[in-house]
Amino acid sequence: MLIRAAHPDDAPAVVALRALVYPYLVRGVESTRQMITEPPPGEEWTAFVAEVDGRVAGWVSAYRNGGTSEADFGEVSLLHVHPEQRGRGVGGALLAEALGHLRPLGIRRVRTGALTDSLPFARRHGFTPSRELRYSALDLRATPPLPDTRDGVRLLPLAGLDPRRMHAVHVAAAADEPGDAPADAIGYASWRYEVWDNLGLDREASTAVEVDGELVAFSLVKRDGDRMWSDMTATVPAYRGRRLARLAKLAALHHARARGVTVAYTSNDESNAPMLAINERLGYRPVAAQWSCLAELN
Ligand SMILES: CC(C)(COP(=O)(O)OP(=O)(O)OC[C@H]1O[C@@H](n2cnc3c(N)ncnc32)[C@H](O)[C@@H]1OP(=O)(O)O)[C@@H](O)C(=O)NCCC(=O)NCCS
């Protein structure tokens, strides 16, 4: 077994392995290659793969969370090992590399995600489960009809919008999403990287809602072929409770379906009652559970 830094040419094998372990996640080969070639700015992002007999059998990425106001908060993301290679120390070796990358950066608290079956592994390595996340899927053939919009309400594809305006509404609307680290400090460069310039973003299907000329809600669509991921749906606080998030998401799903998407996935914190209510009414069904787990680094 060899643990080494991920290389852009690993992207197809990395995506194939991810599809095996997390079939409900959506990030295609080109978007994965882009992430390895040009990592997110300012996060000291890195990724490692485990090679067994010359084949990619495991993955982990590690970085500073640059989008939260909590100082020195790190992420160990998507640690996973091929099911046939488990129980041989591959996961532990990948995790040790990831934490070894974060320690010299001065990271004090680390978050990672763990499937329910992997919680004993996470606990053994010092992580404590903190919050449960629900992953859900929707077959787009069953998308409910789009309601008529009220006077003054306009649905707009992201493609025609000024990215500075979109960034501003994203920051204002998404800062209080429930989670272990508030997403309350998303800078413009990071946002450009994660959202606007992301190869997976479908700017025609991603939809914003304007009310009387003001951008107040949106729903993002990231794609890999005929599968999509709703990366964020949000409404600025002053406009909540008017079914605008539901409208944005439903319109985005309709546009995505018209553009060839057949299935949509999303994840929500189990405490995010309004977003879970929206998704349930749209017809999403749970497909997996994961835990957000925290550890102190010393
Ligand atoms: C979640 C969020 C997008 C909802 O926006 P919104 O515009 O108020 O949503 P809508 O009005 O379209 O729908 C809210 C639904 O939640 C329901 N709801 C609200 N509070 C609820 C609660 N505590 N328990 C159960 N349902 C609740 C409402 O009744 C409504 O359902 P209905 O249309 O069937 O009546 C908004 O709170 C937000 O931007 N939060 C921060 C970002 C975020 O967490 N995004 C989701 C990331 S996964």
The ligand as a Tripos MOL2 file, in Angstrom:
@<TRIPOS>MOLECULE
LIG
   48    50     1     0     0
SMALL
NO_CHARGES

@<TRIPOS>ATOM
      1 C1        -34.1090   26.7970    4.6070 C.3       1 LIG1
      2 C2        -34.4770   28.1240    3.8940 C.3       1 LIG1
      3 C3        -33.8520   28.0810    2.4950 C.3       1 LIG1
      4 C4        -36.0200   28.2140    3.7640 C.3       1 LIG1
      5 O1        -36.3280   29.3830    3.0130 O.3       1 LIG1
      6 P1        -37.8440   29.9490    2.8920 P.3       1 LIG1
      7 O2        -37.8780   30.8530    1.7330 O.co2     1 LIG1
      8 O3        -38.3030   30.4420    4.2220 O.co2     1 LIG1
      9 O4        -38.5970   28.5690    2.5610 O.3       1 LIG1
     10 P2        -40.0960   28.3740    2.0380 P.3       1 LIG1
     11 O5        -40.9430   29.4850    2.5310 O.co2     1 LIG1
     12 O6        -40.0690   28.1310    0.5600 O.co2     1 LIG1
     13 O7        -40.4960   26.9720    2.7150 O.3       1 LIG1
     14 C5        -40.2920   26.7460    4.0850 C.3       1 LIG1
     15 C6        -41.1110   25.5240    4.5120 C.3       1 LIG1
     16 O8        -40.6300   25.0800    5.7850 O.3       1 LIG1
     17 C7        -41.7150   24.9890    6.6860 C.3       1 LIG1
     18 N1        -41.1610   25.2550    8.0120 N.ar      1 LIG1
     19 C8        -40.6280   26.3940    8.4830 C.ar      1 LIG1
     20 N2        -40.1860   26.2110    9.7420 N.ar      1 LIG1
     21 C9        -40.4380   24.9260   10.0450 C.ar      1 LIG1
     22 C10       -40.2140   24.1470   11.2050 C.ar      1 LIG1
     23 N3        -39.6210   24.6500   12.2790 N.pl3     1 LIG1
     24 N4        -40.5790   22.8450   11.1650 N.ar      1 LIG1
     25 C11       -41.1560   22.2960   10.0860 C.ar      1 LIG1
     26 N5        -41.4040   23.0150    8.9410 N.ar      1 LIG1
     27 C12       -41.0350   24.3080    8.9460 C.ar      1 LIG1
     28 C13       -42.6920   26.0300    6.2040 C.3       1 LIG1
     29 O9        -43.9920   25.7890    6.6840 O.3       1 LIG1
     30 C14       -42.5830   25.8410    4.6860 C.3       1 LIG1
     31 O10       -43.2860   24.6950    4.2480 O.3       1 LIG1
     32 P3        -44.7150   24.8240    3.4620 P.3       1 LIG1
     33 O11       -44.4350   25.5730    2.2040 O.co2     1 LIG1
     34 O12       -45.1000   23.4000    3.2250 O.co2     1 LIG1
     35 O13       -45.6070   25.5650    4.3820 O.co2     1 LIG1
     36 C15       -33.9830   29.3410    4.6830 C.3       1 LIG1
     37 O14       -34.3370   29.1820    6.0550 O.3       1 LIG1
     38 C16       -32.5090   29.5840    4.5880 C.2       1 LIG1
     39 O15       -32.0350   30.2670    3.6520 O.2       1 LIG1
     40 N6        -31.6980   29.0430    5.5590 N.am      1 LIG1
     41 C17       -30.2270   29.2160    5.5270 C.3       1 LIG1
     42 C18       -29.5930   28.4500    4.3740 C.3       1 LIG1
     43 C19       -29.9130   26.9770    4.4220 C.2       1 LIG1
     44 O16       -29.8850   26.3450    5.4780 O.2       1 LIG1
     45 N7        -30.1870   26.4220    3.2550 N.am      1 LIG1
     46 C20       -30.4340   25.0260    3.1280 C.3       1 LIG1
     47 C21       -29.1450   24.3240    3.0220 C.3       1 LIG1
     48 S1        -29.3380   22.5980    2.8870 S.3       1 LIG1
@<TRIPOS>BOND
     1     1     2 1
     2     2     3 1
     3     2     4 1
     4     2    36 1
     5     4     5 1
     6     5     6 1
     7     6     7 2
     8     6     8 1
     9     6     9 1
    10     9    10 1
    11    10    11 2
    12    10    12 1
    13    10    13 1
    14    13    14 1
    15    14    15 1
    16    15    16 1
    17    15    30 1
    18    16    17 1
    19    17    18 1
    20    17    28 1
    21    18    19 ar
    22    18    27 ar
    23    19    20 ar
    24    20    21 ar
    25    21    22 ar
    26    21    27 ar
    27    22    23 1
    28    22    24 ar
    29    24    25 ar
    30    25    26 ar
    31    26    27 ar
    32    28    29 1
    33    28    30 1
    34    30    31 1
    35    31    32 1
    36    32    33 2
    37    32    34 1
    38    32    35 1
    39    36    37 1
    40    36    38 1
    41    38    39 2
    42    38    40 1
    43    40    41 1
    44    41    42 1
    45    42    43 1
    46    43    44 2
    47    43    45 1
    48    45    46 1
    49    46    47 1
    50    47    48 1
@<TRIPOS>SUBSTRUCTURE
     1 LIG1         1 GROUP 0 **** ****
